């Protein structure tokens, strides 16, 4: 059975909730109902559970053709500051975040070099993210810890495979 997901960012909510959860449909509706009650103030009714069931989508793959990925290569001797910079960015951008996932890797062959990979649903969402003031602040903070100018690679995802 395909795992399902539900994401508060896809439904109007007045608390600015960004929670996304995934699982098997029965478990997911139960967890989403509990969240809707405790965070959003809804009553746990059959109608709420039916509405939540209607909001379930297939759990997205790690990526898919049409997505957009950005690689950021940089050098620093202050990598310990990376997580705090990312945390400040995530808090500042909040529900307007269009990034789906990211990873940070250490270059084994070149000490002090790192590559961040950031994935978006598409180019348009990436550009919305880039234009956000929180992302501009992130760029300044990243530059401050870098030993040279970060290098960006902009990639359109052509295919994906899971092994």
DOLOMI-311857 format. One record per residue (C-alpha): residue in one letter; x, y, z. Coordinates in steps of 0.5 Angstrom, whole numbers, plus 500, padded with zeros to 3 digits. Example, Ala and Ser with C-alpha at 12.3 -4.5 7.8 and 13.67 -1.06 7.14 Angstrom:
REM DOLOMI-311857
a525491516
s527498514
//
This chain:
REM DOLOMI-311857
x500500500
x503507498
x504511504
x500518505
x502524507
x498531510
x501538510
x498543514
x501548510
x497546504
x490548508
x489555511
x490555518
x490561523
x496559527
x501558521
x502551522
x508548518
x507540520
x507535515
x506528517
x506521513
x504514515
x499509513
x492512512
x489509518
x494511523
x495518519
x488520520
x488519527
x494522528
x492528524
x485529528
x489529534
x494534532
x487538529
x484538536
x490540540
x493545535
x488548531
x482547536
x478543532
x473538535
x474530533
x468528529
x467524524
x466530519
x473532521
x476525520
x473525513
x475532511
x482530513
x482523509
x480528503
x487532504
x491525504
x496525498
x501520496
x508521500
x512524495
x519521493
x525524495
x525528489
x521527482
x522530475
x520537474
x523539481
x529543482
x535542486
x541547488
x548545490
x552550494
x559549495
x563552500
x569552504
x569554512
x573553518
x566555522
x562549520
x559548527
x555555526
x551552520
x546548524
x544555528
x544559521
x539554518
x535554524
x534562524
x533561517
x527556518
x524560524
x524567519
x521564513
x516560517
x510557513
x513561507
x518555506
x518552499
x524548501
x522540501
x529537504
x536539504
x543535506
x550538508
x556533506
x563534508
x568533502
x572527504
x578529499
x578537501
x578538508
x574544510
x570544504
x562542504
x556541499
x549543501
x544540497
x537543497
x531541493
x524545491
x518542488
x520547482
x524553479
x518557481
x518555488
x526556488
x526563486
x520565491
x525562496
x531566494
x527572494
x525572501
x528576506
x530570510
x534567505
x537574503
x539574511
x541566510
x546568505
x549574508
x550569514
x553564510
x558568507
x560571514
x563564515
x566562508
x573562507
x571564499
x565566495
x560560495
x559557489
x552555487
x549550482
x542550479
x539543477
x533541474
x531534476
x531530470
x530523473
x530520480
x531512482
x530509489
x535503490
//
